[in-house]
Amino acid sequence: MQIVHNRCEFADKQVIKLQETPDSVPDGQTPHSVSLCAYEELVDVCKAGDRIEVTGIFRSNPVRVNPRQRTVKALFKTYVDCLHIQKVDKKRVGIDVSTIEQELSEQVAGEVDETRKVSEEEEERIKATARRGDVYELLSRSLAPSVYEMDDVKKGILLQLFGGTNKSFEKGGSPKYRGDINVLLCGDPSTSKSQLLTYVHRIAPRGVYTSGKGSSAVGLTAYVSRDPETRQVVLESGALVLSDGGVCCIDEFDKMSDATRSVLHEVMEQQTVSIAKAGIITTLNARTSILASANPIGSKYNPNLPVPQNIDLPPTLLSRFDLVYLVLDRIDEQSDRRLARHLVGMYLEDSPENASNQEILPVEFLTSYISYARTKCQPRITQAASDELVQSYIEMRKLGEDVRAAERRITATTRQLESMIRLSEAHAKMRLSEEVTAYDVSEAVRLIKSALKQAATDARTGLIDMGLLTEGTSASERRRKQDLKKAVTDLLDEMTRSGGAARYSEVYRRISEQGSAQVEGTEFAEALRSLEQEGQISVSGEGPRRSIRRVTGLA
């Protein structure tokens, strides 16, 4: 038998592997999977990571024991012949249209169901809600109503769900600028961080929920496996690639290994995952917002220590989060009593206290509102908003300026400016506005400041200092180290004027007597080590006989 290619008619066929969703898996079982066969127009309707409902015919195929023999195995191979694929879940937010590539959006079959359809009646309701003066408060109140208060945190997560606008500048000649907002919740145990994460995971589009200890670097990006049919090496998508166009929730962020965490650097800024393994060299899209929660180092936040000493995260990763919230458990009798009443009231009857007192929106309407805003609104920055952004950025840079200090403290970086732009765009989207106004910018700045006020307050001076997040030490700390090094070199010049060396213990004693503040032994040793690396002094000897010699000669 021979194929005559020119006279044949060819049909598209695709084999899809379908797995049970984690919320529908029976107790104590692992999720089962089944193969789907899609033909003709159903090919490429769904992508990896989609939640779908399939209508089809369950079929079985006999499998031969040996290709040359007619005897077949007792177990048949089963698969589902697809007739229809449905992708919409009413309780979930539709995918962001600006995330979908232009070519893909032109493939009508694949993308129509991906974005939520809104009826005319629902559209009128959405527009009426958007015209309300308290729409911002109403939406943030409707987000996880069972979680008590935490208004600013809810507002930040709400803006993350709306997202900024994905842009690419033709004149700039550079790649796309991300519109996704990343949020980190860090704080004491039992402050409902995981509750917020699970809620967002339930309503976010293409959301993937993962825990820090249970994920590996390849599990987040992509791993190589063999296709059982063709025996070829294929690339399987990981959690970040599966949540492309959605929100990836990472719990216990601080318990991740360093190798796993290093993967996130590229994802959070460039929004791609580069892979070079088993002869497959490629770059995958991971246009995802990251919502992470972490505990401080000692499980409980220590307010006397700066943030990097509390959060066990590298400063390079911390600065990539648009909003870093400190969720602290403060002891206050009145708020504790209200919280206890709220919690007990939920067990008493299914109506949280703030929900029964004030209006909240049902989940279906909230998700359709967010989907509608993400689909229809792509706000542009006005001149007034532009001036406000510049002014706010300069003010944030000036915040750490002290009259007595000669050097200016770093209070904001350009990443914070981009965060302000993204947050103000998300706020404009929330109002269904086509323009970003000065009001949107002022709210974005307020959110960043409220997150930073707690997250980047200098422990010594009480002033906001972004140096805490980006460099690991605050400006006053760096200043103190410089002063200590200068005092040591001046003292050594004085003590070794006639040549020779000075005793280590003598230098430490005289430094301690000179300063108004107590100099710790570790601080002194660190200053000497730094000076030795710079080549200004040399330390010789061991134990009590240790001596210090000035290298550069007389002052």
C-alpha positions as CSV (number, residue, x, y, z in Angstrom):
1,M,0.0,0.0,0.0
2,Q,1.3,3.4,-0.9
3,I,0.2,7.0,-0.2
4,V,-0.4,9.3,-3.2
5,H,0.1,12.6,-1.4
6,N,-1.4,14.9,-4.1
7,R,-4.7,13.0,-4.0
8,C,-5.1,12.7,-0.3
9,E,-7.1,14.9,2.0
10,F,-5.4,15.7,5.3
11,A,-7.2,16.5,8.6
12,D,-5.9,18.2,11.8
13,K,-5.6,16.0,14.9
14,Q,-4.4,16.9,18.3
15,V,-3.9,14.7,21.4
16,I,-4.5,16.6,24.7
17,K,-3.8,15.3,28.2
18,L,-6.6,16.3,30.6
19,Q,-6.0,16.2,34.3
20,E,-8.5,16.6,37.2
21,T,-8.5,20.0,38.9
22,P,-7.2,19.9,42.5
23,D,-10.5,21.0,44.0
24,S,-12.5,18.1,42.4
25,V,-10.0,15.3,43.4
26,P,-11.7,12.7,45.8
27,D,-10.2,12.5,49.3
28,G,-6.9,10.7,49.6
29,Q,-6.5,10.1,45.8
30,T,-4.0,11.5,43.3
31,P,-5.5,13.4,40.3
32,H,-6.3,11.1,37.3
33,S,-5.6,12.0,33.7
34,V,-7.2,11.0,30.4
35,S,-6.2,11.5,26.7
36,L,-8.4,13.6,24.5
37,C,-8.4,13.5,20.7
38,A,-9.5,16.8,19.1
39,Y,-10.1,17.0,15.3
40,E,-10.4,19.8,12.7
41,E,-11.7,23.1,14.2
42,L,-11.3,21.9,17.8
43,V,-7.5,21.7,17.4
44,D,-5.7,24.5,19.4
45,V,-9.0,25.7,21.0
46,C,-7.4,25.3,24.5
47,K,-3.9,25.8,25.7
48,A,-1.9,24.3,28.6
49,G,-3.2,25.6,31.9
50,D,-6.9,26.2,30.8
51,R,-9.7,24.8,32.9
52,I,-12.2,23.2,30.5
53,E,-15.3,21.1,30.3
54,V,-15.3,18.5,27.5
55,T,-18.3,16.8,25.8
56,G,-17.2,13.7,24.0
57,I,-17.4,9.9,23.4
58,F,-15.4,7.6,25.6
59,R,-13.7,5.0,23.3
60,S,-11.2,2.2,23.7
61,N,-8.5,0.8,21.4
62,P,-7.1,-2.7,21.5
63,V,-3.3,-2.8,22.0
64,R,-1.3,-5.6,20.4
65,V,1.1,-7.6,22.5
66,N,3.6,-7.6,19.6
67,P,3.3,-5.6,16.4
68,R,3.8,-8.7,14.3
69,Q,1.2,-10.8,16.1
70,R,-2.6,-10.5,16.2
71,T,-3.0,-11.2,19.9
72,V,-4.1,-8.2,21.9
73,K,-3.7,-7.3,25.6
74,A,-6.5,-7.8,28.0
75,L,-6.4,-4.1,29.0
76,F,-7.6,-1.7,26.3
77,K,-6.3,1.8,25.8
78,T,-9.0,4.4,26.5
79,Y,-9.4,8.0,25.2
80,V,-12.2,10.6,24.7
81,D,-13.2,11.7,21.2
82,C,-14.0,15.4,21.6
83,L,-17.2,16.9,20.3
84,H,-17.1,20.2,22.2
85,I,-14.8,22.1,24.5
86,Q,-16.1,24.8,26.9
87,K,-13.7,27.1,28.7
88,V,-15.7,29.5,30.8
89,D,-16.1,29.4,34.6
90,K,-18.5,32.1,35.9
91,K,-16.6,32.4,39.2
92,R,-13.3,33.2,37.5
93,V,-11.9,36.3,35.9
94,G,-11.5,36.2,32.1
95,I,-8.0,36.3,30.7
96,D,-6.4,39.7,30.0
97,V,-6.9,40.6,26.3
98,S,-3.7,42.7,26.1
99,T,-1.7,39.6,27.2
100,I,-2.9,37.4,24.3
101,E,-0.7,37.9,21.3
102,Q,-2.3,39.6,18.3
103,E,-2.0,36.6,16.0
104,L,-3.7,34.3,18.6
105,S,-6.6,36.7,19.1
106,E,-7.3,36.5,15.4
107,Q,-7.9,32.8,15.7
108,V,-11.6,33.1,16.5
109,A,-12.2,29.6,17.5
110,G,-9.6,29.7,20.3
111,E,-10.1,33.0,21.9
112,V,-13.8,33.9,21.9
113,D,-14.6,31.7,24.9
114,E,-11.4,32.7,26.8
115,T,-12.7,36.2,27.4
116,R,-15.9,36.3,29.5
117,K,-19.0,37.2,27.6
118,V,-21.1,40.0,29.3
119,S,-24.8,40.3,28.5
120,E,-26.3,43.8,27.8
121,E,-28.2,43.7,31.1
122,E,-25.0,42.9,33.0
123,E,-23.1,45.6,31.1
124,E,-25.6,48.2,32.3
125,R,-25.2,47.0,35.9
126,I,-21.4,47.2,35.6
127,K,-21.5,50.8,34.2
128,A,-23.9,51.8,37.0
129,T,-21.6,50.3,39.6
130,A,-18.6,52.1,38.0
131,R,-20.4,55.5,38.3
132,R,-20.8,55.1,42.1
133,G,-18.6,57.3,44.2
134,D,-17.6,54.5,46.6
135,V,-16.8,51.9,43.8
136,Y,-13.2,51.5,45.1
137,E,-14.3,50.8,48.7
138,L,-17.2,48.5,47.5
139,L,-14.9,46.4,45.3
140,S,-12.2,46.0,47.9
141,R,-14.8,45.1,50.5
142,S,-16.2,42.4,48.2
143,L,-12.8,40.8,47.8
144,A,-12.5,38.0,50.4
145,P,-15.3,39.4,52.7
146,S,-14.6,36.7,55.3
147,V,-11.1,38.3,55.9
148,Y,-11.5,41.0,58.5
149,E,-10.3,44.6,57.7
150,M,-6.8,44.7,56.0
151,D,-8.3,47.3,53.7
152,D,-5.0,48.5,52.1
153,V,-3.9,44.9,51.4
154,K,-7.2,44.1,49.7
155,K,-6.9,47.3,47.6
156,G,-3.4,46.3,46.5
157,I,-4.6,42.8,45.5
158,L,-7.7,44.3,43.8
159,L,-5.5,46.5,41.6
160,Q,-3.3,43.5,40.9
161,L,-6.3,41.6,39.5
162,F,-7.2,44.6,37.3
163,G,-3.5,45.0,36.2
164,G,-1.8,47.8,34.3
165,T,-1.7,48.0,30.5
166,N,0.9,45.9,28.6
167,K,2.7,48.3,26.3
168,S,5.4,48.2,23.6
169,F,6.9,51.5,22.3
170,E,7.6,51.6,18.6
171,K,10.1,54.5,18.9
172,G,11.9,52.8,21.8
173,G,12.7,49.7,19.8
174,S,12.5,47.8,23.1
175,P,10.4,44.7,24.0
176,K,7.1,44.9,25.8
177,Y,6.8,46.7,29.1
178,R,5.0,44.6,31.7
179,G,1.6,45.6,33.0
180,D,1.4,42.9,35.6
181,I,1.7,43.9,39.3
182,N,3.6,41.7,41.8
183,V,2.6,41.8,45.5
184,L,4.4,40.3,48.5
185,L,2.6,39.8,51.9
186,C,5.1,39.4,54.7
187,G,4.2,39.2,58.4
188,D,3.2,37.3,61.5
189,P,1.5,33.9,61.5
190,S,-2.3,33.8,61.7
191,T,-2.8,37.1,59.9
192,S,-4.9,35.4,57.1
193,K,-2.2,35.7,54.4
194,S,-2.9,32.2,53.0
195,Q,-6.7,32.8,53.1
196,L,-6.2,35.8,50.7
197,L,-4.0,33.7,48.5
198,T,-6.5,30.9,48.2
199,Y,-9.3,33.3,47.5
200,V,-7.3,35.0,44.7
201,H,-6.4,31.6,43.3
202,R,-10.1,30.7,43.2
203,I,-11.1,33.7,41.1
204,A,-7.9,34.5,39.1
205,P,-7.7,33.4,35.4
206,R,-5.4,30.5,34.8
207,G,-4.2,30.7,38.4
208,V,-1.7,28.2,39.8
209,Y,-1.2,27.8,43.5
210,T,2.1,26.5,44.7
211,S,3.9,26.3,48.0
212,G,7.6,27.2,48.6
213,K,8.8,23.9,50.1
214,G,6.9,21.7,47.6
215,S,8.2,23.4,44.4
216,S,11.5,22.9,42.6
217,A,13.1,25.1,39.9
218,V,12.0,22.9,37.0
219,G,8.5,22.5,38.5
220,L,8.1,26.3,38.2
221,T,9.6,26.7,34.8
222,A,9.5,23.6,32.5
223,Y,10.8,20.0,32.6
224,V,11.9,17.6,30.0
225,S,10.1,14.2,29.6
226,R,9.7,11.5,26.9
227,D,6.5,11.3,24.9
228,P,5.1,7.7,25.5
229,E,3.9,7.5,21.9
230,T,6.8,8.8,19.8
231,R,9.6,8.4,22.4
232,Q,10.8,11.9,21.6
233,V,12.1,14.4,24.1
234,V,9.3,17.0,24.8
235,L,9.1,20.0,27.1
236,E,6.4,20.0,29.8
237,S,5.2,23.4,31.1
238,G,5.7,24.3,34.8
239,A,3.6,26.4,37.2
240,L,4.8,29.8,35.9
241,V,4.3,29.0,32.2
242,L,0.8,27.4,33.0
243,S,-0.3,30.7,34.7
244,D,0.7,32.8,31.7
245,G,-1.9,35.6,31.6
246,G,-3.1,34.9,35.1
247,V,-1.9,35.1,38.7
248,C,0.6,32.7,40.2
249,C,0.1,32.4,44.0
250,I,3.2,31.3,45.9
251,D,2.7,30.4,49.6
252,E,5.6,30.0,52.2
253,F,7.8,32.1,49.8
254,D,10.6,32.3,52.4
255,K,11.0,28.5,52.6
256,M,11.9,28.2,49.0
257,S,15.4,27.0,48.1
258,D,17.8,29.6,46.5
259,A,17.9,27.6,43.2
260,T,14.1,27.8,42.9
261,R,14.0,31.5,43.9
262,S,16.6,32.5,41.3
263,V,14.2,31.4,38.5
264,L,11.8,34.2,39.5
265,H,14.3,37.1,38.8
266,E,13.8,36.7,35.0
267,V,10.0,36.0,35.3
268,M,9.3,39.0,37.5
269,E,11.0,41.6,35.2
270,Q,11.3,40.2,31.7
271,Q,8.3,37.9,32.0
272,T,9.9,35.1,30.1
273,V,11.5,31.7,31.0
274,S,14.7,30.8,29.1
275,I,15.5,27.1,28.8
276,A,18.5,25.2,27.5
277,K,18.3,21.5,28.3
278,A,18.3,18.2,26.4
279,G,19.0,19.9,23.1
280,I,15.9,22.1,23.5
281,I,16.9,25.8,23.6
282,T,13.9,28.1,23.8
283,T,12.2,31.1,25.6
284,L,8.7,30.6,27.0
285,N,6.3,33.3,27.9
286,A,5.4,33.7,31.6
287,R,3.4,36.9,31.6
288,T,2.1,36.3,35.1
289,S,1.4,38.4,38.2
290,I,3.0,37.0,41.3
291,L,1.2,37.1,44.7
292,A,3.5,35.7,47.3
293,S,3.3,35.3,51.1
294,A,6.2,34.9,53.5
295,N,7.0,34.7,57.2
296,P,9.8,36.7,58.8
297,I,13.0,34.8,59.9
298,G,12.0,34.0,63.5
299,S,8.4,33.3,62.4
300,K,7.4,36.6,64.3
301,Y,8.3,40.0,63.0
302,N,10.9,41.9,65.1
303,P,10.2,45.7,64.7
304,N,13.6,46.6,66.2
305,L,15.4,45.0,63.2
306,P,15.4,46.4,59.6
307,V,13.2,44.6,57.0
308,P,16.0,42.6,55.2
309,Q,17.0,41.1,58.6
310,N,13.4,40.1,59.2
311,I,12.6,38.8,55.7
312,D,14.9,36.1,54.4
313,L,14.8,37.3,50.8
314,P,17.6,38.7,48.6
315,P,17.2,42.5,48.1
316,T,17.3,41.9,44.3
317,L,14.1,39.9,44.5
318,L,12.5,42.2,47.0
319,S,12.9,45.3,44.8
320,R,11.0,43.5,42.0
321,F,7.7,43.5,44.0
322,D,5.5,46.5,43.3
323,L,3.9,46.4,46.7
324,V,5.6,44.9,49.8
325,Y,3.0,44.7,52.6
326,L,4.0,44.0,56.2
327,V,1.0,42.3,57.8
328,L,1.7,42.7,61.6
329,D,-0.2,41.3,64.5
330,R,-0.6,44.2,66.9
331,I,-2.1,43.7,70.3
332,D,-5.0,46.1,70.8
333,E,-8.0,45.3,72.9
334,Q,-10.7,47.0,70.8
335,S,-9.6,45.6,67.5
336,D,-9.1,42.2,69.0
337,R,-12.6,42.2,70.4
338,R,-14.1,43.3,67.0
339,L,-12.1,40.6,65.2
340,A,-13.2,37.9,67.7
341,R,-16.8,38.9,67.2
342,H,-16.4,38.8,63.4
343,L,-14.9,35.3,63.5
344,V,-17.5,33.9,66.0
345,G,-20.3,35.6,64.0
346,M,-19.2,33.7,60.8
347,Y,-19.5,30.3,62.7
348,L,-22.8,31.4,64.1
349,E,-24.4,32.2,60.7
350,D,-23.0,32.5,57.2
351,S,-22.8,36.3,57.1
352,P,-19.6,38.0,58.0
353,E,-20.2,41.2,60.2
354,N,-18.9,43.7,57.6
355,A,-21.0,41.9,54.9
356,S,-24.2,42.2,56.9
357,N,-23.7,45.8,57.8
358,Q,-22.5,47.0,54.4
359,E,-23.2,46.0,50.8
360,I,-20.9,43.6,49.1
361,L,-21.0,42.2,45.6
362,P,-21.4,38.5,44.8
363,V,-18.4,36.7,43.4
364,E,-19.9,36.2,39.9
365,F,-20.5,39.9,39.5
366,L,-17.1,40.9,40.9
367,T,-15.3,38.6,38.4
368,S,-17.4,39.8,35.5
369,Y,-16.7,43.4,36.5
370,I,-13.0,42.8,36.6
371,S,-13.1,40.8,33.2
372,Y,-15.1,43.6,31.6
373,A,-12.7,46.3,32.8
374,R,-9.6,44.3,31.6
375,T,-11.2,43.7,28.2
376,K,-12.7,47.1,27.4
377,C,-10.3,49.6,29.2
378,Q,-6.8,50.4,28.1
379,P,-6.2,53.7,29.9
380,R,-3.7,56.3,28.7
381,I,-1.8,58.8,30.9
382,T,-2.9,62.4,30.7
383,Q,-0.6,65.4,31.0
384,A,-1.9,66.2,34.5
385,A,-1.2,62.6,35.6
386,S,2.3,62.8,34.0
387,D,3.1,65.9,36.0
388,E,1.7,64.3,39.2
389,L,3.8,61.2,38.6
390,V,7.0,63.2,38.2
391,Q,6.3,65.3,41.3
392,S,5.4,62.3,43.4
393,Y,8.6,60.5,42.3
394,I,10.8,63.5,43.2
395,E,9.0,63.7,46.6
396,M,9.6,60.0,47.3
397,R,13.2,60.6,46.5
398,K,13.3,63.6,48.8
399,L,11.5,61.8,51.7
400,G,14.7,60.7,53.3
401,E,16.4,64.1,53.0
402,D,17.6,65.3,56.4
403,V,18.8,68.8,57.2
404,R,21.6,67.5,59.3
405,A,22.7,64.8,56.9
406,A,25.1,65.8,54.2
407,E,24.2,62.8,52.0
408,R,20.7,62.2,50.7
409,R,19.1,58.9,51.5
410,I,17.8,56.8,48.7
411,T,14.0,56.5,49.2
412,A,12.8,55.3,45.8
413,T,14.1,53.7,42.6
414,T,12.9,53.9,39.0
415,R,11.2,50.5,39.7
416,Q,8.9,52.4,42.1
417,L,8.2,54.9,39.4
418,E,7.1,52.1,37.0
419,S,5.0,50.6,39.9
420,M,3.3,54.0,40.3
421,I,2.4,54.0,36.6
422,R,1.1,50.4,36.7
423,L,-1.0,51.0,39.8
424,S,-2.5,54.2,38.6
425,E,-3.5,52.5,35.3
426,A,-5.1,49.7,37.3
427,H,-7.0,52.3,39.3
428,A,-8.2,54.0,36.2
429,K,-9.3,50.6,34.8
430,M,-11.3,50.0,38.0
431,R,-13.3,53.2,37.3
432,L,-13.8,52.1,33.7
433,S,-12.0,55.3,32.7
434,E,-10.0,55.7,29.4
435,E,-7.7,58.2,31.0
436,V,-5.3,58.1,34.0
437,T,-6.0,61.3,36.1
438,A,-4.0,62.9,38.9
439,Y,-6.5,61.3,41.4
440,D,-5.4,57.8,40.2
441,V,-1.8,58.7,40.6
442,S,-2.3,60.0,44.2
443,E,-4.0,56.8,45.2
444,A,-1.2,54.7,43.7
445,V,1.4,56.8,45.6
446,R,-0.7,56.4,48.8
447,L,-0.7,52.6,48.4
448,I,3.1,52.5,47.8
449,K,3.8,54.8,50.7
450,S,1.5,52.8,53.1
451,A,3.3,49.6,52.1
452,L,6.7,51.3,52.3
453,K,6.0,53.2,55.5
454,Q,5.9,49.9,57.3
455,A,8.2,48.0,54.9
456,A,11.1,50.4,54.6
457,T,11.2,52.5,57.8
458,D,14.8,53.1,59.0
459,A,15.1,51.4,62.4
460,R,17.5,54.1,63.7
461,T,15.9,57.3,62.3
462,G,12.3,56.3,61.6
463,L,12.5,57.7,58.1
464,I,11.4,55.8,55.0
465,D,14.5,54.4,53.2
466,M,14.3,52.3,50.1
467,G,18.0,51.4,50.7
468,L,16.6,48.8,53.2
469,L,14.8,47.0,50.4
470,T,17.3,47.4,47.6
471,E,20.7,47.2,49.4
472,G,20.1,45.4,52.7
473,T,21.4,48.3,54.8
474,S,19.9,51.7,55.5
475,A,21.5,55.0,54.8
476,S,22.2,55.8,58.5
477,E,23.7,52.3,58.9
478,R,26.1,53.0,56.0
479,R,26.9,56.4,57.4
480,R,27.7,54.9,60.8
481,K,30.1,52.4,59.2
482,Q,31.9,55.1,57.3
483,D,32.3,57.2,60.4
484,L,33.7,54.2,62.3
485,K,36.2,53.5,59.6
486,K,37.3,57.2,59.5
487,A,37.7,57.2,63.4
488,V,39.9,54.0,63.2
489,T,42.2,55.5,60.5
490,D,42.5,58.8,62.4
491,L,43.3,57.0,65.7
492,L,45.9,54.7,64.0
493,D,47.6,57.8,62.4
494,E,47.9,59.3,65.8
495,M,49.0,56.1,67.6
496,T,51.5,55.0,65.0
497,R,53.0,58.4,64.1
498,S,56.5,57.3,65.0
499,G,56.1,54.1,63.0
500,G,55.5,50.6,64.4
501,A,52.1,48.9,65.2
502,A,49.3,49.5,67.6
503,R,47.8,46.8,69.8
504,Y,44.3,45.6,68.7
505,S,42.8,45.7,72.2
506,E,44.2,49.2,72.8
507,V,42.7,50.6,69.6
508,Y,39.3,49.0,70.4
509,R,39.3,50.5,74.0
510,R,40.1,54.0,72.8
511,I,37.5,53.8,70.0
512,S,34.9,52.7,72.5
513,E,35.8,55.6,74.8
514,Q,35.7,58.2,72.0
515,G,32.2,57.5,70.6
516,S,29.0,58.5,72.3
517,A,27.3,55.2,71.2
518,Q,28.6,51.8,72.2
519,V,30.7,50.2,69.5
520,E,30.1,46.4,69.2
521,G,33.1,44.1,68.8
522,T,31.6,42.7,65.6
523,E,31.2,46.2,64.1
524,F,34.8,47.0,65.0
525,A,36.0,43.8,63.4
526,E,33.9,44.4,60.3
527,A,35.3,47.9,59.9
528,L,38.9,46.6,60.2
529,R,38.2,43.9,57.6
530,S,36.8,46.5,55.2
531,L,39.9,48.8,55.7
532,E,42.2,45.8,55.2
533,Q,40.5,44.9,51.9
534,E,40.9,48.6,50.8
535,G,44.6,48.3,51.6
536,Q,44.7,51.0,54.2
537,I,45.8,48.9,57.2
538,S,47.3,45.4,57.9
539,V,46.4,43.2,60.8
540,S,49.1,40.7,62.0
541,G,49.4,38.2,64.9
542,E,46.9,36.0,66.7
543,G,44.8,36.3,69.9
544,P,46.0,38.9,72.5
545,R,49.2,39.7,70.5
546,R,47.3,41.0,67.5
547,S,48.5,44.3,66.2
548,I,47.4,46.8,63.5
549,R,49.7,48.7,61.2
550,R,48.8,51.7,59.0
551,V,49.8,51.0,55.4
552,T,49.5,54.5,53.7
553,G,52.0,56.2,56.1
554,L,51.5,59.5,57.8
555,A,48.3,61.5,57.5
